[in-house]
Amino acid sequence: MSDLGTFGVALVRADNPGPYSLSGTNTWIYGSDPAWVVDPGPLLPEHQEAVALEVEARGGAGGIAVTHSHADHVEGVEALVARLGGDVPVAHGSSIGPLEAMPLPGHSDDHAVFVAGRVAFTGDAVLGEGSVFVIGRLGEYLDGLRRLRALDLALLCPGHGPPVWDPAAKLDGYVAHRLERERRLVDALARGLRTEDELLDAAWPDAPPVLREAAAMSLRAHMEKLEAEGRVP
């Protein structure tokens, strides 16, 4: 595996594992003199202290970037700002310092990805393992993945899971995964299936019970897209 340090990146993972957060929420630190934080993570004192120590070792904070407003990514913002001195600027989905924001709704309406050189901090738009649930605006989500794919990226730093060292393959896989779900859903509709449970069983048969509600949210996003395209029987 390549070295994060080659790209000026450090990872501090929160101790909040779970079915949605996988091994925990990732907080990323980029650059030095100053350093830039992406997603401070949950309000866990040990986590916030570890992030602050890494930032201080890199010469202090230039600012904090937030990919989206889910609690496990933003809960620790105020505590980290206070710990770092109280005057650190915070950007919610907008560009800051060397981090260029790219809107990428889907997992949430306010989601953005931050790009710095050949590195993209993808929040929950792209994970290090597995897929994400999408609550809506699926067409925009797919377009956003394709825009990312068109960049010359060498590293994806996701909100959960390990870093991704083959961005092109990961992004191609994410688009293909969504299109395969869509194909299964269209086939189920063509067979006359209509209830949410029937469609989930047909198009998301691999979703474990603990993630069935997340799969249902993605199903609704797919249905909105198909309805907008006039493809629902």
LINSULCOR-V68640 format. One record per residue. N is the residue number from 1. RES is the residue in one small letter. SS is DSSP state (hx for helix, st for strand, lp for the rest). Layout:
N_RES_SS ; N_RES_SS
This chain:
1_m_lp ; 2_s_lp ; 3_d_lp ; 4_l_hx ; 5_g_hx ; 6_t_hx ; 7_f_hx ; 8_g_lp ; 9_v_st ; 10_a_st ; 11_l_st ; 12_v_st ; 13_r_st ; 14_a_lp ; 15_d_lp ; 16_n_lp ; 17_p_lp ; 18_g_st ; 19_p_lp ; 20_y_lp ; 21_s_lp ; 22_l_st ; 23_s_lp ; 24_g_lp ; 25_t_st ; 26_n_st ; 27_t_st ; 28_w_st ; 29_i_st ; 30_y_st ; 31_g_lp ; 32_s_lp ; 33_d_lp ; 34_p_lp ; 35_a_st ; 36_w_st ; 37_v_st ; 38_v_st ; 39_d_lp ; 40_p_lp ; 41_g_lp ; 42_p_lp ; 43_l_lp ; 44_l_lp ; 45_p_hx ; 46_e_hx ; 47_h_hx ; 48_q_hx ; 49_e_hx ; 50_a_hx ; 51_v_hx ; 52_a_hx ; 53_l_hx ; 54_e_hx ; 55_v_hx ; 56_e_hx ; 57_a_hx ; 58_r_lp ; 59_g_lp ; 60_g_lp ; 61_a_st ; 62_g_st ; 63_g_st ; 64_i_st ; 65_a_st ; 66_v_st ; 67_t_lp ; 68_h_lp ; 69_s_lp ; 70_h_lp ; 71_a_hx ; 72_d_hx ; 73_h_hx ; 74_v_hx ; 75_e_lp ; 76_g_lp ; 77_v_hx ; 78_e_hx ; 79_a_hx ; 80_l_hx ; 81_v_hx ; 82_a_hx ; 83_r_hx ; 84_l_hx ; 85_g_lp ; 86_g_lp ; 87_d_lp ; 88_v_lp ; 89_p_lp ; 90_v_st ; 91_a_st ; 92_h_st ; 93_g_lp ; 94_s_lp ; 95_s_lp ; 96_i_st ; 97_g_lp ; 98_p_lp ; 99_l_st ; 100_e_st ; 101_a_st ; 102_m_st ; 103_p_st ; 104_l_lp ; 105_p_lp ; 106_g_lp ; 107_h_lp ; 108_s_lp ; 109_d_lp ; 110_d_lp ; 111_h_lp ; 112_a_st ; 113_v_st ; 114_f_st ; 115_v_st ; 116_a_st ; 117_g_lp ; 118_r_lp ; 119_v_st ; 120_a_st ; 121_f_st ; 122_t_st ; 123_g_st ; 124_d_lp ; 125_a_lp ; 126_v_lp ; 127_l_lp ; 128_g_lp ; 129_e_lp ; 130_g_lp ; 131_s_lp ; 132_v_lp ; 133_f_lp ; 134_v_lp ; 135_i_lp ; 136_g_lp ; 137_r_lp ; 138_l_hx ; 139_g_hx ; 140_e_hx ; 141_y_hx ; 142_l_hx ; 143_d_hx ; 144_g_hx ; 145_l_hx ; 146_r_hx ; 147_r_hx ; 148_l_hx ; 149_r_hx ; 150_a_lp ; 151_l_lp ; 152_d_lp ; 153_l_lp ; 154_a_lp ; 155_l_st ; 156_l_st ; 157_c_st ; 158_p_st ; 159_g_lp ; 160_h_st ; 161_g_lp ; 162_p_lp ; 163_p_lp ; 164_v_st ; 165_w_lp ; 166_d_lp ; 167_p_hx ; 168_a_hx ; 169_a_hx ; 170_k_hx ; 171_l_hx ; 172_d_hx ; 173_g_hx ; 174_y_hx ; 175_v_hx ; 176_a_hx ; 177_h_hx ; 178_r_hx ; 179_l_hx ; 180_e_hx ; 181_r_hx ; 182_e_hx ; 183_r_hx ; 184_r_hx ; 185_l_hx ; 186_v_hx ; 187_d_hx ; 188_a_hx ; 189_l_hx ; 190_a_hx ; 191_r_lp ; 192_g_lp ; 193_l_lp ; 194_r_lp ; 195_t_lp ; 196_e_hx ; 197_d_hx ; 198_e_hx ; 199_l_hx ; 200_l_hx ; 201_d_hx ; 202_a_hx ; 203_a_hx ; 204_w_lp ; 205_p_lp ; 206_d_lp ; 207_a_lp ; 208_p_lp ; 209_p_hx ; 210_v_hx ; 211_l_hx ; 212_r_hx ; 213_e_hx ; 214_a_hx ; 215_a_hx ; 216_a_hx ; 217_m_hx ; 218_s_hx ; 219_l_hx ; 220_r_hx ; 221_a_hx ; 222_h_hx ; 223_m_hx ; 224_e_hx ; 225_k_hx ; 226_l_hx ; 227_e_hx ; 228_a_hx ; 229_e_lp ; 230_g_lp ; 231_r_lp ; 232_v_lp ; 233_p_lp
